[in-house]
Amino acid sequence: MKRTITSIVTIKLCLVFMLIFYQSSAQTGAASIQGIVKDNTGQPLPGVSVIATNVQAKLSRTVATDATGKYALTNLPQGSYKLTFSYVGFAKREVADITLKAGEQQNQSVSMEPSGSDLDEVVVVGYGTQKKVNLTGAVSQIDSKALNDRPIANVTQGLQGVIPNLNINFNNGRPGAEGVVNIRGYASINSKNASPLILIDGVPGDLNNINPRDVESVSVLKDASAAAIYGARGAFGVMLVTTKRARAGKINVNYGNNFGWSDLTVRTDFITDGYDAAILNDEAFRRATGNSYTGYTDEDYAELLKRKTDKSLPSVVIDNRKGREQYVYYGNTDWWKEMFRDTQTSMEHSLSFTGGNEKVDFLVSGRMYEKNGIMRLQQDKFRKYNLRGKISAEVTKWLTITNNTQFNYANYTYPGWQNNVDPDKDNSNFVSITVHALPSYVPMNPDGTATYRTELNNYTVGDGVFADLLHGKSKNGEKEYELVNNFSTVFTLSDKLHITGNYAYTFNPTYWFSRRTQAPWSVYPGVIEYLGNDQLTETDYRTDYHVLNAFADYQETLGEHNFKLTAGYNQELQSYKRLYAQRKDLISDDLNDLNLGTGDMDVSGNANTWALQGFFGRLNYDYKGKYLLELNGRYDGTSRFPNGQRFGFFPSISGGWRVSEESFFEPLHRVINEFKLRASYGSLGNQQEAAVYGYIPLLSRGNLSIISNGKRMQYLSSPVPISPFLTWERAETTNFGVDISAFKNRLSTTFDWYVRNTLDMLIPGKTLPAVYGAATPKQNAGDLRNTGWELSVSWQDRTQLGGKPFGYNVGLALSDTKAEITRFDNPSNLLSNYYVGQELGEIWGYRVAGLFQSNQEAIDYQQVVNQDYVNQQRLGAPGDWKNLQAGDVKFIDVNGDGVVNNGKNTLDDPGDQERIGNTLPRYRFGINLGANWGGFDLSVFFQGIGKQNWYPGNNADKFWGPYSRPYYSFIPQDFTDDIWTPENPNAYLPLLRGYDALNDRGALNVKNDRYLQDLAYIRLKNLTIGYSLPAQLIAKAKLTRARIFVSGENLWTATKLRSDYIDPEQASGELTGDINGRAYPFTRTFSLGLDVTF
């Protein structure tokens, strides 16, 4: 593969030099146009796009103005031209009927007027583009501004909160963490984070892989009418990413960098006093079991107490315990500082070249991004490299060819042993370290060996991960490569008819390895023991993806009737292969190769192939530009369903009425410039939730523990029965929208309301008798309704401040969505399953009236209301601790039957349970503020959620502390302030009881409204201040643009969550999979950078 990549790079560089030579040898005698572009105040405008079009010669040339507003279009053949000037925030300007003679030089200087109007904005849609003013579907688009000059690893980090109802969540904050993308919320119970189809320059791809600086625009197709042309792949919406184009003209070079420093968004000041922590742990453990967890005696506690004030005393002593000399620990260790860094660094460099002439243009770009993680011992590191090359050539007047190649490489290394093939999802090292590390234990013994456990108890420091980290030989790594080549041709048969064909191939291999070595540790002086097994695990994944598209566009105007027809064919084929190998007992700790193992090798693998085929069409019609109609249809087939069920037809219709174009609207034009109503209905098919071979009965293979002839015997299990009627899930969407521009187009507003019905969801069918011996088959038997709305409002204007132009803008993106089950086979309406009428994300729980303030109050209440059902953990406690006491939780008998329980746990009989909250986020929002004046620019972005609930999971250690596992080690510094005691009767947390939040039906394990958390938050996601150096100054250095900037990410957060140690974005597991809020933490980043063009 390296040879292939090297060859591609070599070819591209050769083409670049050929182009440079071709430009320099352009014919003499050609004409040219030059000039200066200024704003309405007379200030030069840099970066204005200037397009010269020669209609007769079918020639188009594009350049951009330099830092002084100057442009030059050279080597133009003689003829008639039209100049088009466009710049963000200004009205487009055209100069027509320019006649050039051979060798002539003309000056065409213009001024541009500010405008908030985006009606002429060209929006990327399925297999083409449309003017925004003509859109009838729900489509949102942003340009590259949202991604520029920010220290982000990937595109998803830059898009969060920018587009209404484009929902992006992150599992964790590790370097290079990838966002989970969703459009308009729940679309199917089979996929809560139902991912949209993501197309990068028309080819399915991964947003997390591409260079953010390569992105020109991102379009989000939300409703069925906008996405229907993509059929089977567009059921959950479509994202169209367009990368920056090659531009004709002289060669331009752009270089940018960014250097960042990060710390964490959460507090990390935990209890580090060995005495206080041990007291807390033992107290929680004794009340649950009657025993000491730490194993410390009164004499040990006396030693710990001495070291509370006298830090000169040794933290490790040798004492005879259980008949043997061993280490005993009396430390005051800040394990967080021992394990994790306070500051992490990041770095980015990017470089791009673009240029060409009237026939050929090119673009080459590259980026390097590095970010270091929080691990102190053997720091985790993320590296990403991107390389892209585009070249476009007009072979003849009727044929244009384009080739777009990108190569992406990402590498994440993580120390310690990782027993999972995906460190991004598991994070078991981080979790293990932050669970087991009592402050009274120390990192190392006097002889330099790692601490692991003692004979006092079965406690293990960091589950052995710390010993692994200290030894420094265990490690994990993941390398992902992606090579994409997209070759396209455009046949211009006439001004009205174009035929486009493209073929794209993606090669995506991923290599993951985990090496574990035996780590030395000691508890007995002079005795070294070793932890773990010596083993190497390697996994290779390979994906080959082929995409073929062929489509034609035809436009016709008959009087005041305008038509545009698009029709085409799409075919996709993906092959996937996985190979897994593991071997133990390697002969070297430093060399990682399976051939060096002496133990048995475990090898396995799997592979699959699937394909899609579709025919699509779209008809756009408008009358006088004010009555708009669009028809879409796609006939799709998938290999995931059996013969006879593979194909489906998915149509859509949408219409729009530009009310502002009517004569009766004329009196309102002074205030309202544009008023458009939209409506759409469409159907899309979903096959993503169907297994690749789900229609074929499969036998699963495994190994028995029985040995025969020296080998473990194998077995085959009974296949799951298959429904012969498996077919498409269907998503039918109705959408109503309105677009308004007012006050000379300075105010723009878009509002959409929608309802999406997902029909025939694949769900488990009727329960089979246990004697059948196989799982319940799936069938198309579930329906879901998703309703929501989204609002986008922006204001932008320019005025004079201190004799200089002052521009400012304000923007709001706000959305809401919720989902309800409308069909599901649950006749008893069990709350433990989906049921008709259920709002997804519902939290059922109990009501709490506070905490008992005396033992007598608790006894009296228990005689009237039995709450043993929600105190199962307490009933197993020793002695009086099994009884309700002062400080315990007081549950309310909602239904008045004298018992607090869950009844039959059905909708008709939920016992004392009620709906107390919902885990799904509501009212997602983003707020943009911006300004520019005198070369300075300011950008401020807030992002957040208005409503969301979370009930802390049973392993939410930073929230429950010893209420969950008594030996939890990273206990917040102020935790004891919230524990109920007779001296602290108004405390938030109840009487301390170990395992009460961990075990089934413990008083804190059962969901209740007292400890239900409000995750609503607002976060200052980004603040950027920049300064562009004066044009006159940088011109002396032959630069056309130079800007320096400082930026901050995740700078401030306000939330009602009752913990400063958990990030509200990470707490809810409904969309991220972690209900305990203890994933790799998010970071706050400060950075500075430079961007220059010459």
DADAGI-V545321 format. One record per backbone hydrogen bond with DSSP energy under -0.5 kcal/mol. NH is the residue of the N-H (numbers start at 1). CO is the residue of the C=O. Records with the same first field share a line. If there is no record, write none. Layout:
NH = CO / CO
This chain:
5 = 1
6 = 2
7 = 3
8 = 4
9 = 5
10 = 6
11 = 7
12 = 8
13 = 9
14 = 10
15 = 11
16 = 12
17 = 13
18 = 14
19 = 15
20 = 16
21 = 17
22 = 18
23 = 19
24 = 20
25 = 21
26 = 23
30 = 27
31 = 76
32 = 104
33 = 73
34 = 106
35 = 71
37 = 69
38 = 36 / 110
39 = 43
40 = 112
42 = 39
45 = 37
46 = 44
47 = 65
48 = 45
49 = 86
50 = 63
51 = 49 / 84
52 = 50 / 61
53 = 51 / 82
54 = 59
55 = 53
58 = 54 / 55
59 = 54
61 = 52
63 = 50
65 = 48
66 = 70
69 = 66
71 = 35
73 = 33
74 = 72
76 = 31
79 = 100
81 = 98
82 = 53
83 = 95
84 = 51
85 = 93
86 = 49
90 = 87
91 = 113
93 = 85
95 = 83
98 = 81
99 = 97
100 = 79 / 98
103 = 29
104 = 101
106 = 32
108 = 34 / 106
110 = 36
112 = 38
115 = 89
116 = 744
121 = 118
123 = 121 / 130
125 = 128
128 = 125
130 = 123
132 = 121
133 = 119
134 = 131
135 = 132
139 = 137
140 = 220
142 = 218
144 = 216
146 = 143
147 = 144
148 = 144
150 = 147
152 = 150
155 = 207
158 = 154 / 155
159 = 155
160 = 156
161 = 166
162 = 159
163 = 159
166 = 163
167 = 165 / 182
168 = 166
169 = 180
171 = 178
173 = 1080
177 = 174
180 = 169
181 = 179
182 = 167
183 = 194
184 = 165 / 182
187 = 191
188 = 191
191 = 188
194 = 191
197 = 237
199 = 197 / 239
200 = 203
201 = 199 / 241
203 = 200
205 = 198
207 = 205
209 = 206
210 = 206
214 = 211
215 = 212
216 = 242
217 = 242
218 = 142
219 = 240
220 = 140
221 = 219 / 238
222 = 138 / 220
223 = 138
227 = 223
228 = 224
230 = 227
231 = 228
233 = 230
234 = 231
237 = 234
238 = 221
239 = 197
240 = 219
241 = 199 / 239
242 = 217 / 240
243 = 241
244 = 214
247 = 362
249 = 356
252 = 354
254 = 352
255 = 1092
256 = 350
257 = 1090
258 = 348
259 = 1088
260 = 346
261 = 1086
262 = 344
263 = 1084
265 = 1082
267 = 1060
270 = 268
271 = 971
274 = 272
277 = 273
278 = 274
279 = 275
280 = 276
281 = 277
282 = 278
283 = 279
284 = 280
285 = 281
286 = 282
287 = 283
288 = 284 / 285
289 = 285
290 = 285 / 286
301 = 297
302 = 298
303 = 299
304 = 300
305 = 301
306 = 302
307 = 303
308 = 304 / 305
309 = 305 / 306
310 = 306
311 = 309
313 = 310
317 = 328
319 = 317 / 326
321 = 319 / 324
324 = 321
326 = 319
327 = 523
328 = 317
330 = 315
331 = 440
333 = 439
335 = 333
338 = 334
339 = 335
340 = 336
341 = 374
344 = 262
346 = 260
347 = 370
348 = 258
349 = 368
350 = 256
351 = 366
352 = 254
353 = 364
354 = 252
355 = 362
356 = 249
357 = 360
361 = 392
362 = 355
363 = 390
364 = 353
365 = 388
366 = 351
367 = 386
368 = 349
369 = 384
370 = 347
371 = 382
372 = 345
373 = 380
376 = 339
377 = 339
378 = 376
381 = 413
382 = 371
383 = 411
384 = 369
385 = 409
386 = 367
387 = 407
388 = 365
389 = 405
390 = 363
391 = 403
392 = 361
393 = 401
394 = 359
395 = 393 / 399
396 = 399
399 = 396
400 = 490
401 = 393
402 = 488
403 = 391
404 = 486
405 = 389
406 = 484
407 = 387
408 = 482
409 = 385
410 = 480
411 = 383
412 = 478
413 = 381
414 = 476
415 = 378
416 = 474
419 = 417
420 = 418
425 = 422
426 = 422
427 = 423
431 = 427
432 = 428
433 = 429
434 = 430
435 = 432
436 = 432
437 = 435
441 = 438
445 = 449
448 = 445
450 = 520
451 = 443
457 = 454
461 = 452
462 = 436
463 = 460
464 = 461
465 = 462
468 = 464
469 = 465
470 = 466
471 = 467
472 = 468
473 = 468
474 = 468
475 = 515
476 = 414
477 = 513
478 = 412
479 = 511
480 = 410
481 = 509
482 = 408
483 = 507
484 = 406
485 = 505
486 = 404
487 = 485 / 503
488 = 402
489 = 501
490 = 400
491 = 499
492 = 398 / 490
493 = 491 / 497
494 = 497
498 = 496 / 553
499 = 491
500 = 551
501 = 489
502 = 549
503 = 487
504 = 547
505 = 485
506 = 545
507 = 483
508 = 506 / 543
510 = 541
511 = 479
512 = 539
513 = 477
514 = 537
515 = 475
516 = 514 / 535
519 = 531
521 = 529
522 = 450
527 = 524
528 = 526
529 = 521 / 527
531 = 519
535 = 516 / 533
536 = 583
537 = 514
538 = 581
539 = 512
540 = 579
541 = 510
542 = 577
543 = 508
544 = 575
545 = 506
546 = 573
547 = 504
548 = 571
549 = 502
550 = 569
551 = 500
552 = 567
553 = 498
554 = 565
555 = 496
556 = 563
558 = 561
559 = 557
560 = 558
561 = 558
562 = 560 / 622
563 = 556
564 = 620
565 = 554
566 = 618
567 = 552
568 = 616
569 = 550
570 = 614
571 = 548
572 = 612
573 = 546
574 = 610
575 = 544
576 = 608
577 = 542
578 = 606
579 = 540
580 = 604
581 = 538
582 = 602
583 = 536
584 = 600
585 = 534
587 = 596
593 = 591
596 = 593
597 = 594
598 = 584 / 585
599 = 584
602 = 582
603 = 601
604 = 580
606 = 578
608 = 576
610 = 574
612 = 572
613 = 637
614 = 570
615 = 635
616 = 568
617 = 633
618 = 566
619 = 631
620 = 564
621 = 629
622 = 562
623 = 627
624 = 560 / 622
626 = 623
627 = 623
628 = 626 / 656
629 = 621
630 = 654
631 = 619
632 = 652
633 = 617
634 = 650
635 = 615
636 = 634 / 648
637 = 613
638 = 646
639 = 611
641 = 638
645 = 642
648 = 636
650 = 634
652 = 632
653 = 681
654 = 630
655 = 679
656 = 628
657 = 677
658 = 626
659 = 657 / 675
660 = 675
661 = 658
662 = 659
665 = 662
666 = 663
668 = 665
669 = 666
671 = 668
672 = 668
673 = 671 / 741
674 = 741
676 = 739
677 = 657
678 = 737
679 = 655
680 = 735
681 = 653
682 = 733
683 = 651
684 = 731
686 = 729
687 = 232
690 = 687
694 = 691
696 = 693
700 = 698
702 = 715
704 = 713
708 = 711
711 = 708
713 = 706
715 = 702
717 = 700
721 = 775
726 = 723
729 = 686
730 = 759
731 = 684
732 = 730 / 757
733 = 682 / 731
734 = 755
735 = 680
736 = 753
737 = 678
738 = 751
739 = 676
740 = 749
741 = 674
742 = 747
743 = 671
746 = 742 / 743
747 = 742
748 = 746 / 794
749 = 740
750 = 792
751 = 738
752 = 790
753 = 736
754 = 788
755 = 734
756 = 786
757 = 732
758 = 756 / 784
759 = 730 / 757
761 = 782
763 = 761 / 779
765 = 777
772 = 769
773 = 770
779 = 763
781 = 761 / 779
782 = 761
783 = 823
784 = 758
785 = 820
786 = 756
787 = 818
788 = 754
789 = 816
790 = 752
791 = 814
792 = 750
793 = 812
794 = 748
795 = 810
796 = 746
797 = 808
799 = 806
801 = 804
804 = 801
806 = 799
807 = 932
808 = 797
809 = 930
810 = 795
811 = 928
812 = 793
813 = 926
814 = 791
815 = 924
816 = 789
818 = 787
820 = 785
821 = 838
822 = 783
823 = 783
826 = 824
829 = 826
831 = 905
833 = 830
837 = 821
838 = 835
840 = 819 / 838
842 = 839
843 = 917
844 = 842
845 = 914
846 = 1007
849 = 890
852 = 888
858 = 854
859 = 855
860 = 856
861 = 857
862 = 858
863 = 859
864 = 860 / 861
865 = 861
866 = 898
867 = 865
870 = 867
871 = 868
872 = 869 / 1001
873 = 1001
875 = 871
876 = 872 / 873
877 = 874
881 = 878
882 = 879
883 = 880
887 = 852
888 = 885
890 = 850
891 = 889
892 = 847
894 = 892
896 = 893
900 = 866
901 = 899
904 = 909
905 = 902 / 909
906 = 909
907 = 829
912 = 901
913 = 910
914 = 845
916 = 843 / 914
917 = 843
919 = 841
922 = 947
924 = 815
925 = 944
926 = 813
927 = 942
928 = 811
929 = 940
930 = 809
931 = 938
932 = 807
933 = 936
934 = 805
936 = 933
937 = 1026
938 = 931
939 = 1024
940 = 929
941 = 1022
942 = 927
943 = 1019
944 = 925
945 = 1017
946 = 922 / 923
947 = 922
949 = 918
950 = 1013
952 = 950 / 1011
953 = 1075
956 = 953
957 = 955
959 = 956
960 = 956
961 = 956 / 957
963 = 960
964 = 961
965 = 961
966 = 964
968 = 965
969 = 435
970 = 434
971 = 969
973 = 269
975 = 972
977 = 974
978 = 975
979 = 976
980 = 989 / 990
981 = 984
984 = 981
987 = 984
989 = 978
991 = 887
994 = 284
995 = 962 / 964
996 = 963 / 993
997 = 963
998 = 963
999 = 995
1002 = 999
1004 = 996
1005 = 996
1006 = 1002
1009 = 846
1013 = 950
1015 = 948 / 1013
1017 = 945
1018 = 1054
1019 = 943
1020 = 1052
1021 = 941 / 1019
1022 = 941
1023 = 1048
1024 = 939
1025 = 1046
1026 = 937
1027 = 1044
1028 = 935
1029 = 1027 / 1042
1034 = 1030
1035 = 1031
1036 = 1032 / 1033
1037 = 1034
1038 = 1035
1039 = 1034
1040 = 1093
1041 = 1093
1043 = 1091
1044 = 1027
1045 = 1089
1046 = 1025
1047 = 1087
1048 = 1023
1049 = 1085
1050 = 1021
1051 = 1020
1052 = 1020
1054 = 1018
1056 = 1016
1059 = 1057
1066 = 1063
1067 = 1063
1068 = 1064
1073 = 1069
1075 = 1073
1077 = 1074
1084 = 263
1085 = 1049
1086 = 261
1087 = 1047
1088 = 259
1089 = 1045
1090 = 257
1091 = 1043
1092 = 255
1093 = 1041
1094 = 253
